[in-house]
């Protein structure tokens, strides 16, 4: 297994990206190609003893796509940017997957232009795991497409179901369409047109509409929506999790000696709660629907997040998700409708 890592993408690049890659090489035993400014990457690697024996190499590039640049224009004009070159390494068969914590738009655009879409898929989708009381719920799309046709949502449901089964090990995942009510007639035009198409699919376990409260409850394993709604839900969930932990800490601090003693007794439980709510435990989200493995990480990713994201790439490849998506597309006529 060889992973191309965009070492220059992210708020804390290249330091945290490189540290995370080294940690992943030790943990997963995979080879890593760090793509970016070789001089800056080596400066960081000097602080890591024995990295030379971990299967880590450097592929030098001279350009970086910044967060405020137009994704399509930047990908086309900056041919030697770290994310473009890293994606090409997958296209050329040098690497099995690409990972970037840089501009999401640039990573998605590079994947679509270089790796291309899987035949029959209208639009790729980002699948993000959200912690719930029962484990995780996979939500897609979480930002790749702000406007999706019903057929795109149907294809997302199929791909999300496959990913949940072959990466998370969930048998017959429960798939729901995010909506404002449980009834089939609820929602906007997009939702009402998508519902009957999902019912036609034989390859997924469609369980009807999912309301927003169903996500944290874990009532569905896969929840489908367009990227605009999904991104709002995701960022709200991230903010809420951080706020809850902050409120708990403030309550303990202001609660006097008894609260502090109680907190000491509850510390193991609080640590477990914090771990479940920590986005870095999942690291990255796959871009499903392109001809290759592309993992997108949060811009604020630290070394722990990058290590986890490389683990996601490892699971994606080993789960043969791409092969399963192609097989299902051939079997389901509804998935091949005008996209």
N, C-alpha and C positions, 0 to 999 in steps of 0.2 A: 504494500500500500504506500503510495507516494502522494503527498498533499502539497499543492502550490498555495502558499500563504502570501497575501498582499501585505508586506511588512510596513508599507507606508500609509495604509488606510486606518483611520481612527483618531480619536482625540488624543490618545496617548502613544501614538506610533512615533518611532519604531520600538521604543523600549518595552512596553507591555505586550506588544505583539510578539516580539522575539522571545521574551521570557516565557510567554504562554506556549509558544511553539516548542521550546526546549523542554518544558514540563510535559507536553503531550508526547514528545519523542520518547521520553523516559517511561511514561505511563502506558502508552499504547504500542510502542515498538514500531511505529510507522516512520517512513522517511519523510523529511520536510524540505521543501525548496522555498527559501525565503526570497521573495521577489521585491527588489527595491534598490535604494542607494547602498551600494556595497560598503562604502566607507562608514556610513552611519550604522549599518547593521553590525559590522565588525566591532565598532566601539562598544555596542551593547553586549555582544558575545564575549568580550574580554572579561566580563563579570560572571560568566558562566564556565565553571571548570569542567573540562572533559566533553564539551559539546561536539568536538571533532569526531568523537567515537559514537555519536548518536544517529548518524545517517542524515545530518543536516548539511545542506549546501546552499549557496547563494547565487541568485541569478540577477545580475546588475541591470538596473534600468535608470533612466535619466529624468523621468517625468512623473508627476503626481497629479491626480485629478482632485481638485479641492471641493469641499462641500457646497460652495456657492456657485459652482460652474454648472452650465446646462449639460445634463448627462449625455444626451445624444451627440451634441456638438463636441464635447470634450473627448468622448470615446473615439469619435471619427478623426479628430485632429491630433490627439495625443497618443500616437501609435506605440510609443515607448513608455507609457505610463504603467505603473506597477500592476493595477487591476487588469488592464488590457493584456499585458504580457502573461500574467498568471493564468488568465482565462485561456489564452492561446496554448499554453502548456498542456491543458486538458484536451483541447481540440486536437492537438498534434499527438496525443497518446503518451506524452512524457509523464504526465501526472494523472491520478485517478479522480481528483477533486480539487476545487478552488475555494478558498475562503477569503472573505474581505470584510473588514469592519469600517471601511470608508463609506463614501456616498452610496446609499442604497440604490439610487437612480442609476448611477454609473455601473454598479455591479450587475443590476438587472439588464441594463442596456447592453453591456458587454456580453453577457450570457446569451441574450437573444440574437445579437448580431454575429457573434463568433461561434457559439455552440449550436445556435438555431433551435427552433421549437421542435418537439416531437411531432411527427406527422399526425395530423388530426386534432392537435391541441390549439385552440384559438389564442389563448393568452396564458402564460405561466403565472403561477401564484405562489406567494410566500406563506408557508405553513408554520405557525408559531405555537409552541406548547404553553398552556396557561395552567399553573398549579390550581388544583381543586381539592375539595374534601375527600375525594376518592382517588386521587392520583393526578393526572393531567388531562386537559381537554385540548385537542389540536384545533386551532382556529385558522381559517384561511378564507379569504386572502387578508393579510395584515398590512398591505401597503404597496403591492406591485401594480395594481390597477384600481383607479378611483371610480371608473365607470365600467361595469361589466354587463354583458348580455346574459340572459337566462342560461344559454348553453355553456357559457364560461363558468357559471356557478355550478352547473351540473358536472362539468369536467373536473372542477375543483373538488367536488364531493367524492368523485371516484378516486382521484389521486390522493386525497387526504385519507380516505378509507384504507387504501393500499399501504400508505406510509404508516398509519397507526397499527396496522396488522404486522407488517414485516420489520418495523423498527422498534415499536413499543411492545410488540407481542400481544396485542389485543385481538382476540378472536371475534370475528363478526362485529366490528365496531359499530356503535350506535351513531348514526349520522343525522344531524338536525340542520334546518335552515333557519338562520337568525331572523326573527320577526317580532312584531309587537303583540302577538297573541298566538294561541295554540291552533285556532280554527284555520282550515285550509283557505278560507276566503279572506283572511286578514292580510294587511300589509299593502305596500305600494304595487304598482304594475309589475315591476321586476320580480318581486316575491311571488305574486299570484301566478305569473307565467312559469316560474321556476319549479314550483311545487309539483304540478302534474308530470313534468319531465323527470323529476327525481323519482317519482312513484313508478315510472316505467323501467328504471334500471334494475336489472336482475343481479348485478354484481355488488350492490351495496345494501346495507341494512338501514334503509331510510325510515326514521321514526317520527317524522313530522316536523312541525315548527318548534324552534327553540327560542325561548324568551331570554332576555339579558341575564336574569337571575339564575337561569339554568346552567350558565357557564361555571361560576364558582362552586355551584352545588355538585358539579360533575355528572349531571343527568344525561349528558351526551359525550361521546368520545371524540367526535368530530363535529365542528360547527362551521357552517358555510355563510359567507357574506361577501360583499364587495370590499375592495381595499380601503375605501374612504371610511366606511363604518368600522371595519376591522381595526384600522390603525387608531381610531378614536377609542375603541374598546380596550385595545392593548395598552395605550398610554395612560388611560384612566386607571386600569388595573395596576400598572406599575406605580403610579402616583399614590393610589390608595394603599398598596402594600407598604410603601415607605412611610406613609402617614400613620398607619396603624402601629408600626414598630416605634415610631417617634413618640406617639401618644403614650404607649406603654412605658417607655423609658422616662417620660416626663412625669407620669403618674407615680412611678416608683420613687423618683427623685423628690417629689413634693409630698409624698405620703408619710414621711417620718420614719422612725426606726423600725416600726412593725412592717411597713411596706418593704423596707430594704431587707429585713430578715426573710420575709416571704419570698422576695425576689431571689435570694440566695438558694432557697429550697427549690424554687421553680426554674433555676438557671438551665438545667439540662433540657427541660421542656421548651423554654424560650429559645434556646439555641436551635432546637429541632424546627420550631416554628419559623425562625429567621431563615433557616436553610431552605425550607419549603417555599418561602416567598422570595428567595434570592434568585433573580433572573440569571445570574452568572452560573447557576447550577445547570442550566440548559444551553447556555453559550451562544448558539446560533440557530437560525431557522433555514430550512432548505427552500430553494426556489424550485418548485415542482413544475414540470412541463417542458424543460429544455433538455437537449441531447447531451447531458453531462451532469455531473454532481457539482452544484454551486451552493455554498453555504454563506448566508449573510448574517453578520454579527452587529450588535448595537455599536454605535459610534463611540460610546463611553466604555467599551469593553476593557477590562483589565486582564492580567495574565491568566487568572482563573477562568474567565469567560472564554478566552481564546483556546485554552486547553480543552474546555468542555465542547467548544464548537468543532474542534478537530475530532473529538470523539463522536460527534454527530455525523461528520463526514465519513468516518470509519464505519459507523453503523449503517449509513445510507448505502454505501458501496457493498458491504457484506450482505445487506438485506435484499440485494438485487432489485431495488425498487423500480429502476428504469425498465427492466425487462418485464416486470409485472404490469406496469402501466401500458406498455406497448401491446402485451397480450390481451389485456382487458379492452383496449380500444378496438381491437379486431373483432371482439365478441359482441360488443354493445353498439347496435346501429344508432341508438339515440345520441350517443356521444359524438357521432360523425356528422351531425346535422350542421347546417350553415353556421360557421363560427366567425 
